[in-house]
Structures are given as structure tokens and as C-alpha cells.
Amino acid sequence: MTISRFSSRTAAGILAAVLGGVVLTGCGGGDGSHDAATNLSPQIRNQLAAIAGLGQSKSTVVTAVGTSVDIYSAPTDTQPSSTLASPNENGVRRVFLVQAKMPGWWQVMLPVQPNGSTGWVKADQVSASETPYRLVVSRGHHLLQVFSDGKQIAQEPVAIGTTDTPTPGGRFYLMELLRPRNPNGPYGPYAFGLNGFSTSLSSFDGRKPVIGLHGTNEPKMIGKDVSHGCIRLSNDAITRLAQTVPLGTPVDIVA
């Protein structure tokens, strides 16, 4: 497989929280039985490119401007259904991927269970920006593709969850970027937390089973089904990704 390389520039707006005990779902697992495909046909590449949203080259992201964000079930509601503190428990300012807009309101994806939950936030509680990036993870091909303005700029092999603890499919976004104190540990030098959760685990190390996109200290397992649901990349690849894509970037996990 020919691997394209990311730009080495530092992405604006990324906050890397330096943590001693990062807890995401996908550290452990077996030895796996499915290897990454070494070649993809033009047809498969075109299908993945279509999934990545060609023609929809930018996504809107909103970021909390205060110490909390009120979540409403509908823009006609007078009282919020919940409130999310900002920064979150890992010290990262709240970001949300936008789904729709109304005057004075944004409909956003939420970092709560069940996966795919959405809500409405008031425009005066957030600031809006755009990201040209989009990530597509093909579980069947053990492949991560990176798109910018609708064009593929990179691809990397990945490891995914086992049959018992699968990587969930669907639309997610990059919720936080964490920097473990030990860059040679199971998460590598960087770990993105997605707004999605394992659908087979109720908790992981006593915390919610957040799905992560991170490095690894077992590069030989890349291309296999070995994790508790997280997506593993090589440490070089996750470093390039952390230096390139901002929080809020959409992530499509497909079959």
C-alpha cells in the first residue's frame, strides 16, 4: 500500500491536554485475524471517496465561549434538557459538529450516549468556524482516509475492534485531543477522543467507553481486529494527524 503523508503544519485550534492517565476504550485485544488490504481497486476508492462527502467540502463546527453550554431538545423549548460544562473533564473546550442551522440556533451532534444523539444550542453560547477536513475509516479494509476540500490527501492502515468489542459505525467527530505523558505507551504520542462510545462495553477502566483514534505501542497489530473498539494508527500517522486536522472534524466509520 502506498501511504500518502500529511502536511506537517500545526493545525490551528487544536488543544492537546497533557494527561498521565488517558482512558479511552481501545487498548487491549487479541492477536486478530484480519489483515489490512494491500491494494484497493479504483471502484472501492471511488466508493470511499463518495462516502467522504465530495461536494460537501466543508463542515461547520461550533465551540463553547463560556463555562457551559445549554442543550435544548428543540429550538422552541424554553428550558434546556441538559447542560455540558466547558472545558470537559479532560480540560478541553467543548466543540460540536453542526447538523443544521436556524436563526439564533445550531443543531449539533452531542458527545453523549446513545451514539448519534443531537441537540440544539443557542448561537450566543458558541462561536462558529469551518473545517475542510473529513476522515473516513473503512473497517473492512482497515483503512483511514483523510480528505481536505473533498480531495483525498492521505491514507493510513489502522487496527479496529474485535468481533466481541467492535468499532461502532456511523458519523462522529473529533471531540478532544489528548497528549499522554508516556508517548511510548498504549495510546502513543496522541489520542483523539471521538464523541462516540462503545456499543458493547458499559464502561472501561471505570469511565465511559469513549471511542478513540490514537497511536500504539504494538505497531505489528496495525491492520488487524484487536482493540476494544478504538482505532489505532502508527505513532507517525497519529502525530501527522494531530498536526493537521482540527477538533470538530467529522469522522465517518463505514463497513
C-alpha positions as CSV (number, residue, x, y, z in Angstrom):
1,M,0.0,0.0,0.0
2,T,1.3,3.4,-0.9
3,I,0.8,5.8,2.1
4,S,0.4,9.5,1.4
5,R,1.9,11.8,4.0
6,F,0.1,14.5,5.8
7,S,1.1,18.1,5.9
8,S,3.4,18.8,8.8
9,R,1.9,22.2,9.7
10,T,0.3,22.7,13.1
11,A,-3.4,22.9,12.9
12,A,-5.0,26.0,14.4
13,G,-7.4,25.5,17.3
14,I,-6.1,22.1,18.5
15,L,-5.8,21.8,22.2
16,A,-3.6,18.9,23.4
17,A,-4.3,18.1,27.1
18,V,-1.3,16.5,28.7
19,L,-2.6,13.7,30.8
20,G,-0.9,11.0,32.9
21,G,-3.9,8.6,32.8
22,V,-5.7,8.9,29.5
23,V,-8.6,6.5,29.4
24,L,-10.1,5.6,26.0
25,T,-11.6,2.3,25.0
26,G,-9.3,0.6,22.5
27,C,-6.1,-0.5,24.2
28,G,-6.4,-4.3,24.6
29,G,-7.5,-7.2,22.5
30,G,-6.4,-10.4,20.9
31,D,-4.0,-11.2,18.1
32,G,-6.5,-10.6,15.4
33,S,-7.2,-12.5,12.2
34,H,-8.0,-9.9,9.6
35,D,-5.1,-8.1,7.9
36,A,-5.2,-4.8,6.1
37,A,-5.8,-5.0,2.3
38,T,-2.6,-4.3,0.5
39,N,-4.3,-2.8,-2.6
40,L,-7.7,-1.2,-3.2
41,S,-9.4,-1.2,-6.5
42,P,-10.4,2.1,-8.2
43,Q,-14.0,1.2,-7.6
44,I,-13.5,0.8,-3.8
45,R,-11.5,4.0,-3.7
46,N,-14.3,5.9,-5.5
47,Q,-16.9,4.4,-3.2
48,L,-14.9,5.6,-0.1
49,A,-14.4,9.0,-1.7
50,A,-18.2,9.3,-2.2
51,I,-18.8,8.4,1.4
52,A,-16.3,11.1,2.4
53,G,-18.8,13.7,1.1
54,L,-17.3,15.0,-2.1
55,G,-19.3,18.1,-3.0
56,Q,-19.7,18.9,0.7
57,S,-16.1,20.1,1.2
58,K,-16.5,22.0,4.5
59,S,-18.2,21.3,7.8
60,T,-19.3,23.8,10.4
61,V,-18.0,23.4,13.9
62,V,-19.1,25.4,17.0
63,T,-17.0,25.9,20.1
64,A,-18.2,26.9,23.6
65,V,-17.4,30.5,24.5
66,G,-18.3,30.3,28.2
67,T,-18.1,27.8,31.0
68,S,-21.1,25.7,29.9
69,V,-23.4,25.1,27.0
70,D,-27.1,24.6,27.4
71,I,-28.6,21.8,25.3
72,Y,-32.2,22.0,24.1
73,S,-34.3,19.2,22.6
74,A,-35.9,21.7,20.2
75,P,-35.3,25.4,19.4
76,T,-38.9,26.1,20.6
77,D,-38.1,24.9,24.1
78,T,-37.9,27.4,26.9
79,Q,-35.7,25.3,29.2
80,P,-32.6,23.2,28.4
81,S,-32.8,19.5,28.7
82,S,-29.2,19.3,29.9
83,T,-26.1,21.4,30.3
84,L,-22.5,20.5,29.4
85,A,-19.6,22.0,31.3
86,S,-16.7,23.6,29.3
87,P,-14.0,22.7,29.4
88,N,-14.8,19.0,29.7
89,E,-13.4,16.5,32.3
90,N,-10.1,16.3,30.4
91,G,-9.7,20.1,30.2
92,V,-10.7,20.5,26.6
93,R,-13.1,23.2,25.5
94,R,-16.4,21.8,24.2
95,V,-16.7,21.6,20.4
96,F,-19.7,20.3,18.4
97,L,-20.2,19.3,14.8
98,V,-23.1,21.2,13.3
99,Q,-26.0,19.4,11.6
100,A,-28.4,22.3,10.9
101,K,-29.0,26.0,11.5
102,M,-31.9,28.2,12.4
103,P,-31.8,31.9,13.2
104,G,-30.2,32.1,16.7
105,W,-29.7,28.3,16.9
106,W,-27.4,25.5,15.8
107,Q,-28.4,21.8,15.8
108,V,-25.3,19.8,16.8
109,M,-24.1,16.3,17.4
110,L,-23.6,15.6,21.1
111,P,-20.9,13.8,23.0
112,V,-23.4,11.6,24.9
113,Q,-24.9,8.2,24.7
114,P,-26.5,6.8,22.6
115,N,-24.4,7.4,19.6
116,G,-25.9,9.8,17.1
117,S,-27.6,12.0,19.7
118,T,-28.2,15.6,18.6
119,G,-29.5,18.7,20.3
120,W,-29.9,22.4,19.8
121,V,-27.6,25.1,21.2
122,K,-28.0,28.9,21.3
123,A,-25.8,30.8,18.9
124,D,-24.7,33.2,21.5
125,Q,-23.2,30.4,23.6
126,V,-20.8,29.3,20.9
127,S,-18.5,30.6,18.1
128,A,-18.7,29.1,14.6
129,S,-15.9,28.0,12.3
130,E,-15.4,25.7,9.3
131,T,-13.1,22.7,8.7
132,P,-12.3,21.5,5.2
133,Y,-11.2,18.1,6.6
134,R,-13.1,14.8,6.8
135,L,-11.9,11.4,7.9
136,V,-13.3,8.1,6.6
137,V,-12.5,4.8,8.4
138,S,-13.2,1.7,6.4
139,R,-13.4,-1.2,8.8
140,G,-13.4,-3.9,6.2
141,H,-10.2,-2.5,4.6
142,H,-8.6,-1.4,7.8
143,L,-8.0,2.0,6.2
144,L,-8.2,5.6,7.3
145,Q,-8.6,8.2,4.5
146,V,-8.1,11.9,5.1
147,F,-9.9,14.4,2.8
148,S,-9.4,18.1,2.5
149,D,-11.9,20.2,0.5
150,G,-13.3,16.9,-0.9
151,K,-9.9,15.6,-2.1
152,Q,-8.0,12.7,-0.6
153,I,-4.7,13.9,0.9
154,A,-3.6,10.8,2.8
155,Q,-4.4,7.3,3.8
156,E,-3.1,5.1,6.6
157,P,-3.7,1.4,7.7
158,V,-5.5,1.0,11.0
159,A,-6.4,-1.5,13.6
160,I,-10.0,-1.8,14.8
161,G,-12.2,-3.6,17.4
162,T,-12.6,-7.3,17.7
163,T,-15.8,-9.2,17.0
164,D,-16.7,-9.0,20.7
165,T,-15.8,-5.3,21.1
166,P,-16.4,-3.9,17.6
167,T,-15.6,-0.4,16.4
168,P,-19.1,1.2,16.0
169,G,-20.1,2.6,12.7
170,G,-21.7,5.9,11.9
171,R,-21.0,9.6,11.8
172,F,-18.8,11.0,14.6
173,Y,-16.4,13.9,15.1
174,L,-13.1,14.6,16.8
175,M,-14.1,15.8,20.3
176,E,-10.8,16.2,22.0
177,L,-7.1,15.8,21.5
178,L,-5.1,14.3,24.4
179,R,-1.4,14.0,24.8
180,P,-0.4,11.1,27.1
181,R,2.6,11.7,29.4
182,N,4.2,8.5,28.1
183,P,4.4,8.7,24.3
184,N,5.6,5.1,24.2
185,G,2.5,3.7,26.0
186,P,-0.5,2.0,24.5
187,Y,-2.0,5.3,23.2
188,G,1.2,6.5,21.5
189,P,2.0,10.2,21.5
190,Y,-1.5,11.5,20.8
191,A,-5.1,10.3,21.3
192,F,-8.2,11.8,19.8
193,G,-11.4,11.2,21.6
194,L,-14.5,10.9,19.4
195,N,-18.0,11.8,20.5
196,G,-19.0,8.2,20.2
197,F,-19.0,5.3,22.6
198,S,-18.6,1.5,22.5
199,T,-21.9,-0.3,22.0
200,S,-20.6,-3.5,23.6
201,L,-19.0,-2.1,26.8
202,S,-20.8,-0.2,29.6
203,S,-17.5,1.2,30.9
204,F,-13.7,1.0,30.5
205,D,-11.4,1.4,33.5
206,G,-14.3,2.8,35.4
207,R,-15.1,5.5,32.9
208,K,-17.4,5.9,29.9
209,P,-16.2,3.8,27.0
210,V,-15.3,6.6,24.6
211,I,-14.1,5.6,21.2
212,G,-10.6,6.9,20.4
213,L,-8.3,7.4,17.5
214,H,-4.8,7.0,18.7
215,G,-1.3,5.7,18.3
216,T,0.0,2.4,19.6
217,N,3.0,0.6,21.2
218,E,2.2,-2.5,19.2
219,P,2.6,-1.4,15.5
220,K,2.6,-5.1,14.4
221,M,-1.1,-5.2,15.2
222,I,-2.0,-2.4,12.7
223,G,-4.3,-3.9,10.1
224,K,-6.0,-6.3,12.5
225,D,-9.1,-6.6,14.6
226,V,-7.5,-6.3,18.1
227,S,-8.9,-3.4,20.1
228,H,-11.8,-2.8,22.5
229,G,-13.3,-0.5,19.8
230,C,-10.8,2.2,19.3
231,I,-9.0,2.9,16.0
232,R,-5.2,2.5,16.2
233,L,-2.7,4.1,13.8
234,S,1.1,4.1,13.8
235,N,2.7,6.7,16.0
236,D,4.0,8.6,13.0
237,A,0.5,8.7,11.5
238,I,-1.3,9.9,14.6
239,T,1.3,12.6,15.0
240,R,0.8,13.9,11.5
241,L,-3.0,13.8,12.0
242,A,-2.7,15.7,15.3
243,Q,-0.7,18.4,13.5
244,T,-3.2,18.7,10.6
245,V,-6.8,18.3,11.5
246,P,-8.8,20.5,14.0
247,L,-11.3,19.4,16.6
248,G,-14.8,19.1,15.2
249,T,-13.6,17.3,12.1
250,P,-16.2,14.7,11.0
251,V,-15.3,11.0,11.1
252,D,-17.3,8.5,9.1
253,I,-16.8,4.9,10.2
254,V,-18.1,2.6,7.5
255,A,-18.2,-1.1,6.8
